[in-house]
Amino acid sequence: MLNCVFLDGNIVEMALGIESESIESVAEMYCWDKQNILLFDSLEDLPEYKEGYILKYDGSSFYYEEIQPPEPTETDIINAEILLNQADIIAKQNEHDEVLAEILLNQIGGVINERKL
């Protein structure tokens, strides 16, 4: 069994114990560049998964790096403002529709069917 660590650059993507004879066959099986596969005696030598961190390899040892959420771009902020404005417009349209419905019903002598949401 080969204990393999698959790297994407210096980021650990996965670690597996694989029934295989060679690193070449593992690389072919997983469509992974064999230069980015590390072999270990035991997967227990690897650090454990930590929520909110990515595991990296610097060529000689593993280390954790905290996952940083991406900063919103100016376009993201503008799109959020547009969505908020659209939601506000729709809410006001609904209020106007209710008022108009009440006026029309009053003009024809109808009764408003009150319903609780």
Secondary structure, 3 states (H helix, E strand, C coil): CEEEEEEECCEEEEEEEECCCCHHHHHHHCCCCHHHEEEECCHHHCCCCCCCEEEEECCCCEEEEECCCCCCCHHHHHHHHHHHHHHHHHHHHHHHHHHHHHHHHHHHCCCCCCCCC
